[in-house]
């Protein structure tokens, strides 16, 4: 099998993260629930992982809240921070993990405006300025589109947003593990990410990273290990947003993933992605989305002429054992703007373990499919 669907989830998972998972399962008890060593060890690991995450994204004085992933993170943020009369700006690039919670909040009186994107796949900053209102509380946006792979001009947007007292809340699901992230330099106030993509952890772990504590109503309530007589969730972070037992094994795997990070891994992904773009140009009836924009992470989407993306995906899988992603990619507004609601797009996403030989095999397979379709 050749796997080019790392933007959905990495495969195979990192050995270091799996080893850390097993070690934690056999070593740590519940954190914050006892004074015995197995519980204390778990608490120390949790504390250190939070510190490692803050260092990784340059939010050293911030707060880290563990979640099951980016989807849960945005449900916590969107449903816990905003109220009737607030205005939110977001973009047509966004994943449904942002859009659906926002649609729910619209029913409760939160105003939402959607910004379009330009031909190069980036947000239109002039439109961002024009759609701002006096009651605009935040700009919620992706750092890297899960369809285009293009890195957004977050720093420019943050400079404008902060001048008007707006928060910048960023989806880094496709960025973490693939590019360097500096929340301070970029002006990101809140960043949400998952571990199972670029960091290659098992599925089910992610985090919210905040530059400071914000007023957020908890999505969940329950045990915290302290203040048990209080009827409401404790106000202290992170427990305010972390009800119940934390997934100790998954958090340990996330810590191991951060230690594995290297600039060379990112460079290798970029080399493979660049090679793919250069070679796929030679296939007839295939259009590369945002081809000229080289400021991207290691994923590319193609518009195929003469065949639906999901049909091509099935043929690549069934006839060649090549794994890619076709369809809408949970990004409906992007496809509406492109008018690709029916045909979808075919996405190739890469990791450091992919090789040029694998790319060559995939391109040959795609060329055979396109030639057969266009006969």
N, C-alpha and C positions, 0 to 999 in steps of 0.2 A: 504493500500500500504506500502511496505517496500522498502526504498530507499537506494541503495548502489552505487550511481553514482555522488558523491560529487566532484570528480575530473573533471567532465564535468561542473557542476554548482551545488552549494549548494541548498538544498531543505529541509524544507521550509526556507525562508529567515529569518534572525534575526529580532525579533520584534523591537529591539532598532534601527536597521538601517532603518526599514520602518517608525517608528515614527519620526526619524530625517528627513527623506525624506519629509513627510507630513508637519512637522513643517517648514522646509525650504521653501516649496512651498507656504505656507501661511504667511511667515514672511519676506523673503529676496527678494530684487529686484536684478537688475544686478550689479555685482561688478565693480567698477572702472568707472561707467558711470554717477554718480551723487554724489552730496554732501548732499543729504537727508539721513535720518537715515536708511531707508530700504536698501539703496545701501551701506552705510558705514558698516552696520551689515554684509552684504554679504562679503565685503572685509576683515573684521576682521576674519570671519569664514574661508575664503580661506587661509589667512596668517597663522592662527593657525593650520589648517589641514596640511599645508606644514611642519610646525614645528613638529607636531605630527608624521608625516611620517618619517622625518629625525631622530627623536629620536628613533622611533620604529626599524629602521634598522641601527642605529648608523652611521649616516652620517651628524652629527650636523652642519658642515660647508659647506654642499653641496647645490645642487639645486634640486628642485622638479618641474616636468612638468606633468600636468594632461593630460591623454589620455582617449580614450574610452575603453582601455584594453591593454593587452600584444601585441596583433597583431598590433594595431596602433603604439604602442611604438617601436616595432622592425622595422616597416616600416620607421618611423621617423629616427631612429638611422642608420640603414643600408643604406638607400638611401640618408641620409644627411651627413654622415661622410666619406664615402669611395668613391674612384675615380679610374679611369683607372690606372693600374700599381700597385695598392695596393693588398696585399695578405692577405686573411682571413682564419683562421682555425676554423672549427666547427666540430660537431660530428654526428655520425649516430643515436644518441638518439633524435635528435631535432624534434620539432613540425614544421609543415609547416608554421607557423607564422614567423619562422626564415628561413627555407629552401627556400621558394618561393621568398621572397625579395632578397636573395642571388643569386638565379638562374637568376633573372632579372638583377642584377648588373654584373653577369658574362658576359652577352651580351654587357655590356658597358665597358668591359676590366678589371674588378676586378677578380683576381685569387681566387679560393676557393678550399681548400682541406678538406676532410672529415676524421675524426678519427674514428676508430672502438671502440667497447667496449669489455671488457673481460667477462668471464662467470659469474662473480659476479655482472655484470651490471654497472661497473665503467669504466671510460675512461682509455685507455692505455697511461700512462704518458710517457713511452719511445717512443711511436709512436708520441706523441705530440712534444717531443724534436726533433725527427728525421725529422719531416715535417716542422719545422720552417725554414723560409727563411729570408734573409736580409731585404726584403720588407714586412714582415709580420706585419700588423698593430694591429691585435686584435685576441683574442680567444673569440668566441661567443658560449656560452654553457648553458645548463640547469643546475640548482642547484639540482632539483629533477625530474627524468624522469616521464613523465605522463603515462608510461606503466609499468615500473619496480617499481617506488616509491623509488628507491635507491638514497641516497644522494651522490653527486659527490665530489671528493677531490679538491674542488675549491681552498682552501688555498694553497695546494702544487702546483697546476697549476699556481696560481697567483704569487707565489714566483719566479718560473722559467720565466714566461711571463714578469714580471717587470724587471728582470735582462737583458732582451733583448729589453726593451723599448716597449713592447706590452701592449695594454689595455685588461682588462678582463671584458667582457660584459655578464651579466647573466640573464637568464630567471628564474624568481622566481614565476611563475604562480602557481606551485604546492607546493611551499614551504611556501609562506606567509600565516600566520594563522595556520600553522601546525608545525613549528619549529622556534627556535630563530635564527635571522639573524643579524650578526654584520659585516657590510661592511668593517669596518676598520680592524678587526681581520682576516677576510677571504681574504682581498686584492681585493675586488670587486670595480671596477671603475664605472661601470654603471649597475644598476639593474632595471629590468622591471617587473611589476606585474599587476594582475587584482584583483578587489575586490570581484567578484561574486563567487569565489571558497572558499578558506579557511576562508575568512573574512565574508562571507555570506551577502554581500551587494546585492542590485538589480543589474542587468546586465547593463554594459555600462560605467563603471568607472575603471580606472587604473592609473598608474603613471610610469614615468621614474625618477629614483633617481640617481643623478650624484655626485660624491665626489667633483667635481669642475666643472666650466663651460668649455665646449668643443666647438670647432668650428663645428657647425651642420647647414647645409642648411635647412630651414624650408620646411616641406612637404606641408603645407597649408599657404596661405596668406589671410589677411583680416583685419577686425576691431580689434583694440587693446585698444581703449578708450583714446589714446593719440598719439601725433606725426602724426596727421591725414593727414598732407600735404606731408609726405614722401611717395615716390613711392614704397618703399620696406618695408617689415616687419621690425619693430623696432629691433635693435640688442640686446636690454636688455632681459635677461631671467627673468621670464619664458615666457613673451609675444612673444619672438622671435619664440617660437614653439607652442604657444597657440592662434592661430587666431580665432576670433569669440567669441560668447557667451559661457561661460563655463557652464557645467551641474551642477548648484549650488546644486540642490536637491541631486544628486548622490554623490557629494563631501561631503555634510553634512552626508550622510549615511556612507561614508567611515570613516569619523572622529568618528562617533558613534561606528563603528566596532572596531576601534583601542582601544577604551576605554573598550570594552568588553573582550579583550584578556586576557587569563590567562594560567598559566602553567598547572593547573589541567585539563583544556580542552584538551590540547595536550597529557597529560598522559592518559586520558580516551580513546582518539583515538588510542593510541598505544596499550593499553590493549585489545581493541576490535580487532585490526589488528593481534596482536600476537595470540589471541584466535582463530581467523579464520584460521590462518596458521596451528596451531596445529591440528585443527579438519579436515581441508580439506585434509590433508595428508592421511586420512583414506578412501578416496573415490578412487576407482580403475579407472585407465585410465585418471587420472588428474595429470598434472605436474605443480608444482609451479615454476614460473620464479624467479631466483635469491633467492631461498629459504634460503640459508645459510647466506645471507647478512642481518643482523639485523639492520644495519645503514640505516633506511628507514623511510619515512613518511607513513601515514595510507592508503596505497593502494597496492593491490596485483593483478597480472595478472596470468591467468591459461592457459596452453595449453591443450586442450581437444582432446583425441584420439578417433576417431570414429564419431565425429560430429563437424561441423563448429561452431565457436564461435557465429556468428550472429544467427544461428538456435537455439542454446542453449539460447541466450539472448531472442529471441522471445518466446520460450517455458516458460521461467521463468516469463516473463511478462504476457502472455496470460493465462497460467494455474495456476499461483501462485501469480500474482500481485506483483512480485519482480522486481525492476529496477536495472539493471547492464548495463555495456557497452561491446559490442562485436565488433570485426572488427579490423581496422587498427589504430584507435585512432589518425589520422592525423600525424602519425610518420612512413612514408613509408620506410626510410632507415633502421630503427630498424628491421622492418619485413623482409626486404630483407636479412639482416645479419642472422636472425633467420630462414629464409626460411619458414615463415608463411604468405606469401602474399595471399595465397588462403584461408587458414582456419582462419586466424586471431587469436586473443587472447581474453579471457573473463576477464574483469577487474571488481574487487570489490573495491570501495573506500569508506572510512568511515568518520563519523563525531562524535563529542562528544555525540550526541543525539542517536546514534545507540546503541543497547543493545545486550547482549549475546543471549537473547531469539530470537531476530530477526536473528542473525547469525545462530542459530540452525535451524530455520525454512528454511532459504535459503540453508543451507547445506543439509538438508533432501530433499529439492526439487531438488537440483543439483544431489544428489545421485540417486533419482528416475529416472531422465532423463538419467543419464549415464548407469544405469542398463538396462533401456529399449533399449537404443542404442546398447548395447553390448550383448544382448540376442542372 
